């Protein structure tokens, strides 16, 4: 809480005549600076005639005022009025003044009818040569000295701290620098040197962070006035990590915001969930960039100024139908008043896998594979297991690699009081840790803002381009292919080795290195955004803002391959080329009227707006393959005509030609379509506060969307929030340790239309040219296109709605050195779009209806402590959030929706059911391993029936849950969830003189991971390559193991979906460590650099977990199978060196 000041005596004591003279001159100088109107033309027309004689400056000034309409202002202690002027002063005004002031060290400025006499400014060269000592004292508003205050030259590392008496001493170069005074708990002040050698200042206490301005929907608010749940982070935190996607930089920075990479490929997308999954369908949050919807993926992280996340209904309801999954508001950097400044940064990194899977080598594989066939006499041992082998290929070593990354960013900014500019450019080049997965990203941005008395505006244009080499090889096949196979084989026609399936019976696999060599797959996205705004100050407090934004994405996908053979069973006989051109365009227009008024202790803010959006898509794709079909008819033995189809190579003159025209005579396939989507919205918001203590906010938005039928096209989404700043009450003033205490509560309804297709309410028609939907006439040589509608019309589709309730407390202690917040939330999503099963005999697709319901609830805690000990400054942040998810209604009460299948459609670990979390585990229960035949016979139900009569010693014993004497799907029971029940993070930011250190850790717990890789490579059911751990499989001589016997075909179904593959998913990861050093200014200024910093950093260096797989941080884009780990692109650890410079 701020201390109160008693009396006005300090102000009154200053009101003496000298004070008024100084104020008069100061006001005149301010007027001169603001008006900025030249009087050159008038002054050139004024002719003066002063006779030679005993003239003084006083006489010259008097004559100028007498012979013209100018008035002269000067400071008494600056001008010697008695200085003699012996020259003859004739000519225009400028000539007279130049002669009169010659040799006095004075100059002048002419503005309108004013002449201001000023001290002449030294040249830049002379300033740089001047070294001077600045001294002073820093006190608080109570007059007490402040020890430990940071005092430094702006834009440099030249600094000191005040002593026990609040005194300081610092050496500076030149007179045009600024001195910054900074101290925890007080407002930072920047003071211009202006030639002074003694600067005493008074620092004013502040409540840390409470006056910070944060972005909210269609506006900004002081943090102290927020009533909704809003998390905020500034650019200095985001720039600590090296990422291509800005979303990854938010990881671990906010409670209730879960961010996981969907694999570790360069340019990979991010799975972002705010307060858990709110629907069975699209869970992506809405992203707003500079007030207009945009792509976070395409944004350059270096251009971000701040990020705010709106988590509850009160904060997000202003965005209506798109806000059910939360809203991310991004504000980009802009220009600042002042001379041109340049910031440059560069970083170089080396990447490698965080961990590797341990696959069997040739010796290990031969041992376990032979044992598999020896344990199943019904299967014949293939020939390759009976002959010697001379290769021991490390396929993972051939596919995975250490990869470099480099990134460069530069920006230019500056401007005047009324116009500022910001221009930036960035380039990222990142190779993947898997061969053939390279990524480049280029960014350009130009931002101009201007302001006048009643009009302000700006334009913001950015161009972003990504180029990506798509992975052609299969990660799964890289694990499966046998080490017996060489990478290269000169005896093969194409030079690459592959399994000898036909002669030796090896399992068929593509050579992953060969596939990457022959298949070229590329993706490019050219993304342009342009938005501009104009604001009009109509009257005091009343403002109108018009904003228009364009997002345009041109995407080009391409692939080409010649004919090749890297697999006995899948030879590619013909070259082919495929291309797709896709355009997505979106136009957003905002019309916002705001009114703010303060009267007495009342503050009111009103906002009303009309928002429109239109988006279109237009794509075409085409492929051509180097063959054509030739049809003929032959009579069979019964005399019936039979259609004969022959494939004839044709089209490509050279198989390495990679254009569509190169194969014009081949088989063509062409497709394309276009869509249009529109939405119109009316929004309104009321903010009211009384005495800065009692706060209320109410919002409402009504949306109309073309996605819905005419019977239910519109939806209304209201919210209300209340706040009470208890710390401002009189009865709280005596609690000295308490700085801030605010209670908040909110309720709102949010909408979600992302789950619905653009034309889903209509019975769409589909056309086919293959046997499943086409038909033929005559003998069948010609296929005729068939068209059918399998959808039911539904004009009553509605928005999914999420009712959100939030109760929160914001607090601060010790002048907000310790601050934080606690939130409890409960979100209920109703009218979820779910499938309604119908009989297959209907001949229709399963209809989707608004019927489902799901609940998310949890608690969020954030704590920050910041302080300093002398030159050592530090800040500690911690966050903890919990999530409880439950599906409460589906299409049918007993409906069960399976998650992703392993091994095609026979292995489902996840089921979504009413009463349980989304994508919960439903598994058979492993109950040890049978050690002998007696244990097999002893495993019975209550009636004495043997449950697994076909089992053998070494097989897994499973529980018969329903006691029916057999293992059936009814024995699969709830076994946990893949959604973390809690997430946490912890960070430290510290600095000591020129050194700085930051550490970020995050983790999750309370969930399970289904290790699908163990199912594939530890089940020993097929003869693909396996984990080296299978050497520890059960044998009569090796019974102390949890791996069952090795047996081909798995006759006892040891690899069925069970708790055998379920593991604890808890983990903690050191996400980032960065150590930096800022070079001394006396070194950098010699080469015209204001500031230079170098740093080293490491990302994803250490992970603490019991999980046996590659990475416990599983990122998946689908909600049906959370926690499923199978053949994912592994996350990388990085070692980074970087430099940052300012000019």
FIPA-274079 format. One record per residue (C-alpha): x, y, z. Coordinates in steps of 0.05 Angstrom, whole numbers, padded with zeros to 5 digits, always signed. Example, Ala and Ser with C-alpha at 12.3 -4.5 7.8 and 13.67 -1.06 7.14 Angstrom:
2
+00246-00090+00156;+00273-00021+00143;
# end
This chain:
1143
+00000+00000+00000;+00026+00069-00016;+00045+00115+00041;+00004+00179+00050;+00036+00249+00045;+00016+00302+00097;+00010+00375+00078;+00031+00418+00018;+00088+00456+00052;+00142+00428+00006;+00105+00454-00055;+00087+00522-00026;+00159+00536-00007;+00179+00535-00080;+00131+00589-00103;+00179+00648-00104;+00192+00699-00161;+00252+00661-00187;+00209+00599-00191;+00157+00635-00232;+00210+00662-00280;+00237+00592-00291;+00167+00565-00300;+00153+00620-00351;+00213+00601-00392;+00198+00527-00385;+00127+00536-00410;+00152+00576-00469;+00202+00521-00486;+00148+00469-00481;+00103+00509-00527;+00160+00516-00575;+00173+00441-00576;+00100+00423-00586;+00080+00473-00639;+00139+00461-00685;+00118+00515-00735;+00172+00551-00772;+00174+00627-00774;+00229+00631-00825;+00190+00667-00879;+00168+00723-00832;+00236+00733-00801;+00268+00739-00869;+00221+00797-00886;+00237+00835-00822;+00292+00887-00836;+00328+00919-00778;+00374+00980-00773;+00415+00990-00710;+00467+01045-00714;+00539+01032-00693;+00552+01057-00623;+00557+01035-00551;+00505+00981-00560;+00494+00926-00509;+00455+00862-00516;+00400+00894-00474;+00395+00951-00524;+00396+00903-00583;+00340+00861-00555;+00299+00924-00540;+00308+00950-00611;+00288+00883-00641;+00223+00883-00601;+00212+00957-00619;+00224+00948-00694;+00186+00882-00701;+00129+00842-00670;+00177+00791-00638;+00183+00779-00564;+00250+00754-00536;+00255+00704-00479;+00319+00687-00442;+00344+00662-00375;+00375+00716-00331;+00434+00675-00308;+00449+00652-00379;+00453+00719-00415;+00501+00777-00400;+00456+00836-00421;+00512+00886-00412;+00558+00854-00463;+00578+00907-00513;+00562+00899-00587;+00606+00945-00629;+00586+00921-00699;+00537+00956-00744;+00474+00914-00742;+00435+00921-00807;+00397+00868-00846;+00345+00816-00833;+00330+00789-00765;+00374+00727-00770;+00435+00768-00792;+00427+00816-00734;+00421+00761-00683;+00480+00722-00711;+00524+00784-00705;+00498+00804-00636;+00509+00736-00606;+00576+00722-00639;+00626+00698-00587;+00576+00694-00530;+00566+00618-00531;+00492+00631-00543;+00445+00613-00599;+00371+00625-00614;+00308+00593-00639;+00252+00629-00676;+00181+00603-00669;+00122+00643-00694;+00132+00711-00659;+00179+00685-00606;+00255+00688-00602;+00285+00643-00549;+00358+00652-00529;+00391+00586-00512;+00460+00560-00493;+00498+00534-00553;+00502+00457-00553;+00573+00428-00559;+00588+00385-00620;+00582+00309-00614;+00657+00302-00620;+00671+00348-00563;+00619+00315-00520;+00650+00247-00528;+00717+00273-00504;+00688+00302-00439;+00692+00257-00378;+00654+00283-00318;+00633+00257-00250;+00560+00261-00232;+00541+00262-00159;+00476+00263-00122;+00430+00235-00070;+00367+00192-00075;+00312+00198-00024;+00240+00174-00016;+00179+00217-00011;+00187+00217+00065;+00256+00249+00058;+00292+00187+00082;+00355+00165+00044;+00349+00104-00001;+00410+00057+00000;+00419+00004-00054;+00386+00042-00111;+00412+00022-00180;+00441+00082-00218;+00464+00071-00289;+00472+00103-00357;+00414+00086-00402;+00432+00034-00455;+00497+00014-00422;+00525-00027-00365;+00560+00033-00333;+00527+00036-00265;+00532+00038-00190;+00488+00035-00128;+00474+00086-00074;+00510+00079-00007;+00479+00076+00063;+00464+00151+00059;+00432+00146-00009;+00491+00180-00044;+00522+00160-00109;+00578+00178-00157;+00583+00158-00230;+00629+00178-00288;+00598+00194-00355;+00620+00215-00424;+00586+00274-00456;+00524+00315-00438;+00470+00281-00479;+00460+00218-00438;+00405+00196-00392;+00414+00169-00321;+00366+00114-00298;+00347+00105-00224;+00316+00037-00209;+00297+00005-00142;+00250-00052-00124;+00185-00024-00100;+00194+00045-00131;+00178+00075-00198;+00238+00076-00245;+00260+00146-00265;+00301+00167-00325;+00334+00236-00319;+00369+00274-00376;+00439+00297-00357;+00433+00364-00394;+00503+00387-00372;+00491+00379-00298;+00541+00349-00249;+00494+00345-00189;+00428+00307-00194;+00386+00294-00132;+00320+00258-00141;+00261+00232-00102;+00235+00162-00118;+00161+00148-00111;+00137+00082-00085;+00096+00038-00130;+00055-00025-00124;+00095-00072-00168;+00056-00093-00229;-00011-00063-00209;-00004-00004-00256;+00020-00049-00312;-00023-00044-00375;-00046-00110-00404;-00085-00125-00467;-00157-00148-00462;-00208-00159-00516;-00212-00097-00561;-00174-00054-00510;-00127-00050-00452;-00134-00046-00376;-00092-00034-00315;-00074-00099-00281;-00104-00072-00217;-00172-00064-00251;-00177-00134-00280;-00235-00177-00256;-00223-00236-00303;-00169-00290-00303;-00114-00262-00348;-00042-00285-00351;+00012-00240-00381;+00084-00248-00403;+00133-00198-00434;+00183-00207-00490;+00244-00212-00444;+00219-00279-00419;+00200-00305-00488;+00268-00292-00518;+00303-00338-00469;+00290-00400-00512;+00307-00416-00584;+00242-00435-00620;+00212-00432-00689;+00142-00430-00661;+00127-00374-00610;+00078-00420-00574;+00136-00462-00549;+00166-00402-00514;+00103-00398-00470;+00115-00468-00443;+00119-00467-00367;+00107-00392-00362;+00033-00391-00342;-00011-00432-00296;-00068-00467-00332;-00036-00463-00401;-00011-00531-00426;+00035-00528-00486;+00066-00590-00516;+00104-00599-00581;+00072-00647-00631;+00137-00682-00641;+00207-00652-00648;+00210-00640-00722;+00233-00570-00743;+00172-00526-00752;+00127-00576-00715;+00061-00551-00689;+00043-00543-00616;-00015-00572-00578;-00042-00515-00536;-00097-00526-00484;-00121-00472-00437;-00151-00504-00375;-00156-00572-00408;-00195-00599-00467;-00263-00566-00470;-00293-00607-00527;-00287-00673-00563;-00268-00635-00625;-00227-00573-00640;-00190-00549-00576;-00146-00496-00607;-00149-00427-00573;-00165-00364-00612;-00102-00324-00628;-00108-00248-00636;-00048-00209-00662;-00052-00134-00655;-00128-00138-00648;-00138-00182-00710;-00141-00258-00713;-00076-00287-00739;-00027-00345-00740;+00018-00353-00680;+00058-00405-00718;+00079-00356-00773;+00098-00300-00725;+00171-00283-00711;+00182-00291-00635;+00230-00232-00637;+00173-00186-00658;+00130-00201-00597;+00124-00147-00544;+00076-00183-00497;+00027-00241-00494;-00037-00243-00453;-00079-00305-00444;-00153-00297-00428;-00173-00359-00389;-00242-00349-00361;-00310-00329-00389;-00307-00257-00363;-00243-00244-00400;-00257-00283-00464;-00332-00276-00475;-00322-00213-00515;-00297-00259-00571;-00360-00301-00569;-00362-00362-00614;-00287-00371-00619;-00269-00364-00546;-00290-00430-00514;-00218-00455-00515;-00189-00390-00488;-00158-00331-00524;-00085-00313-00535;-00073-00238-00546;-00006-00220-00577;+00020-00149-00582;+00078-00138-00629;+00134-00088-00619;+00128-00017-00646;+00171+00044-00656;+00191+00093-00602;+00203+00167-00601;+00277+00183-00610;+00334+00175-00658;+00344+00112-00699;+00364+00052-00658;+00383-00017-00684;+00378-00083-00648;+00413-00145-00676;+00413-00216-00649;+00442-00281-00673;+00444-00351-00645;+00476-00416-00666;+00456-00484-00639;+00472-00557-00642;+00414-00606-00634;+00409-00680-00617;+00358-00728-00590;+00343-00724-00516;+00348-00800-00513;+00350-00859-00561;+00313-00925-00566;+00358-00985-00556;+00344-01031-00614;+00374-01101-00619;+00437-01112-00658;+00448-01171-00704;+00472-01219-00650;+00415-01200-00602;+00363-01203-00657;+00385-01272-00681;+00382-01298-00609;+00312-01273-00594;+00283-01288-00663;+00306-01360-00660;+00276-01367-00591;+00209-01340-00617;+00204-01395-00669;+00232-01448-00622;+00175-01433-00574;+00122-01443-00628;+00131-01509-00666;+00070-01493-00708;+00110-01438-00745;+00165-01456-00794;+00231-01420-00782;+00248-01375-00842;+00312-01388-00880;+00346-01323-00860;+00350-01348-00787;+00390-01409-00809;+00444-01376-00851;+00503-01333-00830;+00499-01257-00835;+00554-01207-00845;+00520-01140-00831;+00504-01106-00765;+00472-01042-00788;+00457-00986-00739;+00395-00960-00774;+00380-00907-00721;+00451-00881-00730;+00437-00875-00805;+00370-00840-00796;+00383-00796-00736;+00438-00743-00733;+00464-00683-00696;+00437-00622-00731;+00455-00548-00732;+00409-00488-00726;+00422-00415-00738;+00378-00354-00729;+00387-00279-00743;+00342-00221-00725;+00349-00146-00735;+00302-00088-00723;+00303-00013-00734;+00260+00034-00694;+00254+00108-00679;+00209+00167-00693;+00184+00233-00669;+00131+00253-00618;+00077+00244-00671;+00103+00188-00715;+00142+00124-00699;+00167+00067-00741;+00190-00005-00730;+00221-00049-00784;+00246-00119-00772;+00274-00179-00809;+00289-00249-00786;+00315-00314-00815;+00317-00383-00784;+00352-00444-00815;+00342-00508-00776;+00361-00579-00797;+00323-00635-00764;+00353-00691-00723;+00323-00739-00775;+00353-00737-00845;+00312-00700-00896;+00273-00656-00847;+00301-00586-00857;+00264-00522-00843;+00273-00448-00861;+00232-00389-00838;+00238-00317-00862;+00202-00258-00831;+00194-00185-00851;+00152-00133-00813;+00140-00059-00821;+00099-00020-00771;+00083+00054-00771;+00042+00092-00720;+00023+00166-00721;-00016+00212-00676;-00044+00282-00676;-00091+00324-00635;-00153+00284-00651;-00132+00232-00701;-00084+00173-00695;-00071+00113-00738;-00022+00062-00762;-00007+00006-00810;+00025-00061-00795;+00049-00106-00852;+00086-00171-00845;+00108-00224-00893;+00128-00293-00868;+00152-00352-00909;+00167-00423-00887;+00201-00476-00929;+00199-00547-00903;+00228-00612-00926;+00175-00662-00908;+00199-00728-00879;+00192-00782-00931;+00217-00840-00890;+00177-00877-00837;+00204-00872-00766;+00168-00937-00750;+00204-00973-00807;+00270-00945-00783;+00258-00982-00718;+00232-01046-00751;+00281-01059-00807;+00330-01114-00789;+00403-01099-00772;+00420-01157-00819;+00405-01111-00879;+00458-01064-00906;+00443-00991-00920;+00477-00994-00988;+00482-01055-01034;+00518-01050-01101;+00486-01115-01122;+00417-01082-01121;+00395-01043-01183;+00385-00978-01145;+00445-00986-01099;+00407-00991-01034;+00399-01052-00991;+00332-01080-00970;+00306-01144-00937;+00311-01207-00979;+00239-01227-00970;+00229-01270-01031;+00289-01317-01021;+00304-01315-00947;+00237-01297-00917;+00259-01233-00883;+00202-01187-00860;+00191-01134-00914;+00210-01063-00900;+00229-01002-00940;+00300-00979-00933;+00288-00912-00897;+00352-00881-00923;+00335-00902-00993;+00265-00875-00988;+00291-00808-00965;+00338-00808-01024;+00286-00823-01077;+00225-00785-01051;+00228-00709-01052;+00172-00677-01012;+00168-00602-01000;+00120-00553-00968;+00120-00477-00972;+00074-00427-00939;+00076-00353-00960;+00037-00316-00907;+00020-00242-00913;-00015-00201-00860;-00034-00128-00866;-00076-00089-00817;-00087-00016-00806;-00126+00027-00758;-00152+00098-00749;-00176+00126-00683;-00217+00189-00676;-00224+00228-00611;-00295+00253-00621;-00301+00289-00555;-00267+00283-00488;-00271+00209-00469;-00307+00188-00532;-00265+00151-00583;-00280+00113-00647;-00231+00061-00675;-00235+00031-00744;-00191-00029-00758;-00184-00074-00819;-00139-00134-00827;-00120-00182-00882;-00090-00251-00874;-00070-00286-00937;-00035-00354-00941;-00010-00386-01005;+00011-00458-00992;+00048-00501-01042;+00057-00575-01030;+00099-00617-01077;+00127-00687-01083;+00165-00725-01136;+00197-00793-01143;+00228-00834-01199;+00216-00908-01203;+00256-00945-01150;+00260-01009-01111;+00278-01010-01037;+00229-01065-01016;+00217-01134-01046;+00142-01126-01036;+00131-01053-01053;+00171-01036-01115;+00153-00968-01144;+00149-00981-01219;+00133-00911-01245;+00155-00839-01233;+00104-00791-01206;+00094-00717-01191;+00042-00687-01145;+00028-00613-01132;-00024-00576-01091;-00037-00501-01091;-00078-00475-01034;-00100-00404-01019;-00133-00382-00954;-00154-00311-00945;-00188-00276-00887;-00212-00205-00879;-00230-00177-00810;-00262-00109-00798;-00272-00080-00728;-00313-00018-00713;-00304+00000-00639;-00334+00058-00601;-00308+00071-00530;-00326+00121-00477;-00288+00132-00412;-00309+00180-00357;-00286+00194-00287;-00328+00235-00240;-00310+00238-00167;-00296+00168-00143;-00333+00136-00202;-00300+00109-00264;-00340+00083-00322;-00319+00052-00387;-00365+00033-00444;-00349-00004-00508;-00393-00022-00567;-00371-00054-00632;-00391-00085-00697;-00344-00140-00721;-00344-00176-00788;-00302-00233-00817;-00300-00266-00885;-00253-00323-00903;-00245-00361-00968;-00206-00422-00989;-00188-00443-01059;-00146-00502-01075;-00128-00546-01133;-00084-00608-01135;-00060-00651-01191;-00017-00713-01198;+00012-00750-01256;+00042-00820-01257;+00085-00849-01312;+00038-00902-01338;-00029-00908-01372;-00081-00962-01372;-00097-00999-01436;-00163-01037-01435;-00184-01097-01476;-00236-01151-01471;-00226-01226-01476;-00273-01284-01475;-00263-01334-01418;-00275-01408-01422;-00350-01397-01411;-00354-01348-01469;-00363-01287-01425;-00326-01222-01438;-00274-01205-01387;-00243-01136-01380;-00167-01137-01384;-00127-01078-01358;-00053-01069-01375;-00008-01016-01347;+00039-00987-01399;+00098-00941-01379;+00093-00874-01413;+00098-00799-01404;+00166-00783-01373;+00224-00771-01420;+00269-00769-01360;+00245-00796-01293;+00282-00741-01256;+00240-00687-01289;+00196-00662-01233;+00141-00621-01266;+00070-00641-01284;+00084-00627-01357;+00141-00677-01355;+00091-00734-01354;+00033-00707-01394;+00018-00773-01428;+00014-00809-01361;-00044-00823-01315;-00073-00758-01287;-00113-00744-01225;-00140-00673-01213;-00182-00645-01157;-00201-00578-01125;-00254-00538-01091;-00269-00471-01059;-00306-00449-00997;-00332-00384-00965;-00346-00369-00892;-00374-00306-00862;-00390-00282-00792;-00419-00217-00764;-00419-00197-00690;-00444-00143-00644;-00405-00133-00579;-00412-00091-00517;-00376-00082-00451;-00386-00042-00388;-00330-00029-00337;-00346+00007-00273;-00305+00021-00210;-00320+00059-00147;-00264+00090-00108;-00215+00041-00142;-00242-00013-00096;-00306-00041-00123;-00303-00066-00194;-00354-00094-00242;-00349-00116-00315;-00405-00140-00359;-00398-00162-00432;-00444-00189-00485;-00433-00213-00556;-00482-00236-00608;-00454-00275-00666;-00483-00298-00732;-00445-00351-00771;-00454-00381-00840;-00434-00450-00812;-00504-00459-00784;-00571-00468-00816;-00621-00411-00821;-00660-00438-00761;-00603-00429-00711;-00553-00381-00742;-00546-00333-00684;-00520-00341-00613;-00513-00294-00553;-00455-00300-00504;-00456-00258-00440;-00410-00253-00380;-00405-00215-00315;-00347-00206-00266;-00339-00173-00198;-00277-00149-00162;-00262-00122-00093;-00195-00090-00077;-00196-00104-00003;-00126-00075+00007;-00154-00005-00007;-00204-00009+00050;-00190+00032+00112;-00192-00028+00158;-00134-00060+00119;-00086+00000+00123;-00052-00022+00187;-00030-00088+00158;+00039-00063+00136;+00062-00127+00103;+00002-00129+00057;+00010-00091-00008;-00048-00117-00049;-00109-00160-00039;-00164-00168-00091;-00221-00217-00094;-00251-00235-00162;-00310-00276-00186;-00338-00285-00256;-00388-00324-00296;-00393-00327-00371;-00417-00367-00431;-00370-00380-00488;-00384-00409-00557;-00348-00458-00602;-00362-00466-00676;-00294-00495-00695;-00321-00566-00689;-00370-00557-00747;-00353-00560-00821;-00371-00501-00865;-00431-00535-00898;-00445-00591-00849;-00518-00573-00840;-00531-00589-00914;-00537-00659-00946;-00473-00655-00986;-00463-00694-01050;-00401-00736-01064;-00376-00762-01131;-00334-00824-01143;-00296-00853-01201;-00276-00919-01169;-00313-00983-01155;-00341-00960-01088;-00383-00904-01117;-00380-00907-01193;-00414-00953-01242;-00400-00981-01310;-00439-00997-01374;-00432-01049-01427;-00373-01096-01419;-00341-01049-01368;-00286-01015-01408;-00312-00946-01388;-00323-00924-01316;-00379-00874-01305;-00379-00824-01247;-00428-00839-01191;-00457-00786-01143;-00491-00798-01077;-00510-00762-01013;-00500-00800-00948;-00510-00741-00901;-00574-00721-00865;-00595-00648-00868;-00593-00613-00801;-00615-00541-00799;-00615-00539-00723;-00540-00547-00710;-00521-00501-00652;-00457-00474-00622;-00424-00515-00570;-00429-00473-00507;-00381-00471-00448;-00407-00441-00382;-00347-00418-00342;-00344-00400-00269;-00281-00371-00238;-00264-00349-00167;-00197-00316-00156;-00153-00279-00107;-00095-00234-00126;-00047-00216-00070;+00019-00181-00055;+00063-00174+00006;+00123-00133+00026;+00109-00078-00024;+00092-00132-00075;+00160-00164-00073;+00120-00227-00061;+00059-00229-00106;+00013-00280-00138;-00056-00306-00150;-00102-00365-00139;-00159-00385-00184;-00212-00440-00180;-00249-00454-00244;-00307-00498-00265;-00324-00502-00339;-00382-00542-00367;-00388-00552-00442;-00457-00570-00468;-00487-00583-00536;-00422-00617-00557;-00423-00645-00626;-00421-00722-00620;-00438-00779-00666;-00507-00810-00657;-00503-00884-00676;-00555-00909-00726;-00565-00979-00756;-00517-00994-00814;-00577-01014-00856;-00595-00940-00861;-00540-00932-00913;-00521-00864-00884;-00462-00834-00850;-00467-00832-00774;-00502-00765-00760;-00471-00713-00714;-00517-00680-00663;-00512-00628-00607;-00517-00675-00548;-00451-00685-00511;-00430-00653-00446;-00362-00648-00410;-00336-00615-00347;-00267-00588-00331;-00249-00561-00263;-00184-00544-00227;-00142-00497-00186;-00086-00450-00209;-00032-00419-00166;+00022-00369-00187;+00076-00340-00141;+00130-00289-00156;+00184-00262-00110;+00232-00208-00132;+00286-00172-00093;+00358-00150-00094;+00418-00155-00049;+00466-00100-00069;+00485-00114-00142;+00450-00181-00141;+00379-00178-00169;+00335-00238-00173;+00264-00260-00188;+00233-00328-00173;+00169-00353-00205;+00128-00415-00192;+00063-00441-00221;+00018-00500-00206;-00047-00519-00239;-00093-00579-00233;-00143-00606-00283;-00201-00655-00273;-00238-00676-00336;-00302-00716-00340;-00349-00732-00398;-00420-00728-00371;-00462-00740-00433;-00454-00772-00502;-00498-00795-00560;-00518-00858-00521;-00510-00869-00447;-00469-00933-00457;-00431-00907-00518;-00356-00919-00520;-00311-00883-00570;-00243-00916-00581;-00179-00878-00588;-00123-00891-00638;-00111-00963-00657;-00044-00998-00655;-00034-01053-00706;-00090-01028-00750;-00155-01043-00713;-00140-01096-00661;-00107-01058-00604;-00144-01000-00571;-00118-00974-00505;-00164-00913-00499;-00239-00907-00492;-00282-00846-00481;-00342-00861-00437;-00393-00824-00395;-00369-00814-00324;-00294-00815-00341;-00241-00770-00368;-00233-00760-00443;-00192-00816-00473;-00184-00856-00409;-00146-00922-00408;-00189-00985-00409;-00143-01045-00404;-00135-01117-00385;-00099-01123-00318;-00032-01158-00319;-00023-01202-00257;+00048-01229-00264;+00077-01285-00307;+00060-01359-00302;+00122-01394-00277;+00098-01466-00288;+00040-01508-00312;+00011-01513-00242;+00002-01437-00239;-00035-01439-00305;-00084-01491-00278;-00092-01455-00212;-00114-01390-00246;-00190-01402-00242;-00253-01364-00229;-00298-01374-00168;-00329-01436-00201;-00262-01469-00215;-00260-01455-00290;-00189-01446-00317;-00186-01375-00344;-00127-01383-00393;-00126-01457-00410;-00081-01447-00472;-00027-01409-00433;+00042-01436-00423;+00096-01421-00371;+00125-01354-00388;+00058-01325-00411;+00025-01266-00376;-00030-01279-00325;-00089-01232-00334;-00145-01218-00285;-00216-01244-00299;-00252-01182-00273;-00324-01206-00286;-00308-01277-00260;-00339-01310-00321;-00280-01358-00331;-00254-01325-00395;-00218-01263-00418;-00266-01219-00456;-00271-01143-00468;-00314-01140-00405;-00250-01152-00366;-00220-01087-00389;-00226-01036-00333;-00210-00964-00321;-00135-00959-00311;-00119-00885-00308;-00116-00824-00352;-00067-00796-00402;-00085-00724-00386;-00038-00697-00331;-00076-00682-00268;-00027-00627-00251;+00025-00584-00286;+00079-00543-00252;+00136-00497-00270;+00191-00460-00234;+00238-00406-00260;+00295-00363-00233;+00320-00299-00265;+00381-00267-00233;+00435-00216-00249;+00499-00193-00217;+00532-00133-00247;+00545-00154-00320;+00525-00226-00312;+00455-00255-00317;+00427-00324-00307;+00358-00355-00322;+00333-00425-00308;+00265-00453-00327;+00237-00520-00305;+00169-00550-00317;+00135-00617-00310;+00070-00655-00302;+00043-00712-00262;-00017-00754-00240;-00023-00788-00308;-00002-00850-00346;+00034-00862-00412;+00017-00920-00457;+00083-00942-00486;+00062-00962-00556;+00135-00971-00576;+00140-01027-00526;+00078-01059-00557;+00111-01058-00625;+00182-01075-00606;+00176-01115-00542;+00116-01159-00557;+00156-01210-00597;+00095-01228-00637;+00126-01216-00706;+00197-01222-00732;+00210-01147-00741;+00269-01118-00703;+00258-01110-00628;+00284-01074-00568;+00349-01101-00540;+00311-01111-00475;+00276-01172-00505;+00341-01211-00490;+00313-01211-00419;+00250-01248-00441;+00225-01304-00395;+00258-01372-00401;+00260-01430-00352;+00329-01405-00334;+00308-01331-00331;+00245-01326-00289;+00260-01261-00252;+00234-01215-00307;+00171-01178-00326;+00180-01193-00401;+00140-01256-00422;+00168-01312-00464;+00187-01299-00536;+00138-01334-00582;+00122-01318-00654;+00048-01304-00667;+00034-01291-00593;-00016-01348-00586;-00033-01329-00514;-00042-01255-00532;+00011-01231-00484;+00012-01166-00524;-00063-01151-00517;-00079-01080-00492;-00062-01085-00419;-00026-01053-00361;+00037-01087-00386;+00051-01027-00429;+00023-00974-00381;+00075-00932-00345;+00079-00874-00296;+00081-00809-00336;+00106-00761-00282;+00166-00719-00303;+00205-00656-00289;+00247-00624-00344;+00299-00570-00342;+00272-00533-00402;+00323-00478-00408;+00387-00453-00375;+00418-00389-00400;+00480-00352-00376;+00495-00284-00405;+00548-00230-00400;+00540-00157-00421;+00605-00127-00445;+00631-00063-00412;+00608+00000-00446;+00678+00030-00449;+00695-00028-00496;+00632-00029-00539;+00628+00047-00549;+00695+00046-00584;+00662+00009-00641;+00597+00049-00638;+00557-00005-00602;+00511+00018-00545;+00503-00051-00515;+00530-00120-00529;+00512-00185-00494;+00536-00255-00506;+00505-00318-00477;+00506-00393-00476;+00443-00433-00466;+00418-00504-00463;+00348-00530-00476;+00316-00596-00455;+00381-00615-00422;+00356-00659-00365;+00291-00697-00354;+00274-00733-00289;+00223-00789-00298;+00210-00862-00287;+00182-00870-00357;+00224-00919-00398;+00208-00889-00466;+00243-00835-00505;+00205-00775-00477;+00150-00769-00425;+00125-00704-00455;+00077-00733-00505;+00046-00685-00555;-00013-00707-00597;-00062-00665-00637;-00121-00712-00625;-00159-00713-00559;-00180-00786-00562;-00112-00817-00545;-00076-00773-00495;-00011-00804-00469;-00002-00852-00528;+00072-00857-00546;+00086-00890-00613;+00139-00874-00666;+00138-00799-00652;+00191-00752-00678;+00235-00744-00615;+00245-00678-00579;+00315-00649-00586;+00362-00620-00535;+00400-00558-00557;+00466-00526-00541;+00464-00452-00560;+00511-00394-00567;+00482-00325-00580;+00497-00251-00585;+00453-00189-00577;+00475-00119-00597;+00444-00050-00597;+00468+00008-00638;
# end
